[in-house]
Amino acid sequence: MSRFNSSYYQRFYGKDGAHDAERIHHLATAVHHISAWWGLSISSVFDIGAGMGMWRDWYRTNHPDVALRSIDVSEHACETWGHECRNIAEWRPRGKYDLVICHSVLQYLTNEECEDAIANIAATTRYVLYLELPTKWDFENVVDETGTDLQVYQRSAVWYRKRLGEHFRQVGAGLWTPLNGLPMFELEAGR
Ligand SMILES: C[S@@+](CC[C@H](N)C(=O)[O-])C[C@H]1O[C@@H](n2cnc3c(N)ncnc32)[C@H](O)[C@@H]1O
């Protein structure tokens, strides 16, 4: 049985878990509105490893005209929360999406799978990627071990930046934009 079963979601998304719909409301609002500040009108969103579907639900409620696509590798998540059953290391959609979300997913992939997933994510991101995952440093310094899955791959930020940097510029706060994409002021994003 897949590790991403009913007990997994209860364990990490119950009380004191990773995050909840209220926290995603703050995050999704911020991401949507900073995109507007950059002049983007987000009209399509692709949520990778969507889990309980909190991002998808936020968009459905607050921006019902936005085209939404959500995938997950877990049969349980797909059946319960209505996603397409896909593995981002092995599959990419045909088109591009204005905003791509990959929230707390890549730490579950082996190095090789993660490299393939980053290539697939890059191929499908038109304007903005929101990416969150814990690095080795995070586990040693900031992660709350009681509410976080520790059975994951712990890689360095250098490892991720090297691979992401082939496709993206890091803006900050989890946001990345495709190279040669949005023009930004020099101090608005990292190098
Ligand atoms: C920690 S949960 C995050 C769920 C959701 N993104 C959130 O932040 O609320 C990790 C999710 O990634 C999914 N996942 C793991 N590996 C995946 C893969 N290779 N392709 C797609 N989804 C994957 C799992 O099934 C699980 O639902």
The ligand as an SDF file (V2000), in Angstrom:
LIG
                    3D

 27 29  0  0  0  0  0  0  0  0999 V2000
    3.2450   16.6070    2.0970 C   0  0  0  0  0  0  0  0  0  0  0  0
    1.9520   16.2470    0.9400 S   0  0  0  0  0  0  0  0  0  0  0  0
    1.6240   17.8740    0.2750 C   0  0  0  0  0  0  0  0  0  0  0  0
    0.2060   18.0270   -0.2000 C   0  0  0  0  0  0  0  0  0  0  0  0
   -0.1480   19.4300   -0.7220 C   0  0  0  0  0  0  0  0  0  0  0  0
    0.7490   19.8600   -1.7670 N   0  0  0  0  0  0  0  0  0  0  0  0
   -0.1140   20.4320    0.3950 C   0  0  0  0  0  0  0  0  0  0  0  0
    0.9070   21.1330    0.5550 O   0  0  0  0  0  0  0  0  0  0  0  0
   -1.0870   20.5320    1.1460 O   0  0  0  0  0  0  0  0  0  0  0  0
    2.8680   15.4910   -0.3890 C   0  0  0  0  0  0  0  0  0  0  0  0
    1.9890   15.0700   -1.5520 C   0  0  0  0  0  0  0  0  0  0  0  0
    2.8270   14.8130   -2.6850 O   0  0  0  0  0  0  0  0  0  0  0  0
    2.3050   13.6960   -3.3670 C   0  0  0  0  0  0  0  0  0  0  0  0
    3.3900   13.1440   -4.1850 N   0  0  0  0  0  0  0  0  0  0  0  0
    4.5190   12.5390   -3.7420 C   0  0  0  0  0  0  0  0  0  0  0  0
    5.2930   12.1540   -4.7690 N   0  0  0  0  0  0  0  0  0  0  0  0
    4.6460   12.5650   -5.8960 C   0  0  0  0  0  0  0  0  0  0  0  0
    4.9420   12.4550   -7.2890 C   0  0  0  0  0  0  0  0  0  0  0  0
    6.0660   11.8550   -7.7120 N   0  0  0  0  0  0  0  0  0  0  0  0
    4.0570   12.9690   -8.1820 N   0  0  0  0  0  0  0  0  0  0  0  0
    2.9270   13.5610   -7.7560 C   0  0  0  0  0  0  0  0  0  0  0  0
    2.5820   13.6820   -6.4450 N   0  0  0  0  0  0  0  0  0  0  0  0
    3.4370   13.1840   -5.5330 C   0  0  0  0  0  0  0  0  0  0  0  0
    1.8300   12.7820   -2.2530 C   0  0  0  0  0  0  0  0  0  0  0  0
    0.9230   11.8040   -2.6920 O   0  0  0  0  0  0  0  0  0  0  0  0
    1.1990   13.7930   -1.2960 C   0  0  0  0  0  0  0  0  0  0  0  0
   -0.1670   14.0100   -1.5610 O   0  0  0  0  0  0  0  0  0  0  0  0
  1  2  1  0
  2  3  1  0
  2 10  1  0
  3  4  1  0
  4  5  1  0
  5  6  1  0
  5  7  1  0
  7  8  2  0
  7  9  1  0
 10 11  1  0
 11 12  1  0
 11 26  1  0
 12 13  1  0
 13 14  1  0
 13 24  1  0
 14 15  1  0
 14 23  1  0
 15 16  2  0
 16 17  1  0
 17 18  1  0
 17 23  2  0
 18 19  1  0
 18 20  2  0
 20 21  1  0
 21 22  2  0
 22 23  1  0
 24 25  1  0
 24 26  1  0
 26 27  1  0
M  CHG  2   2   1   9  -1
M  END
$$$$
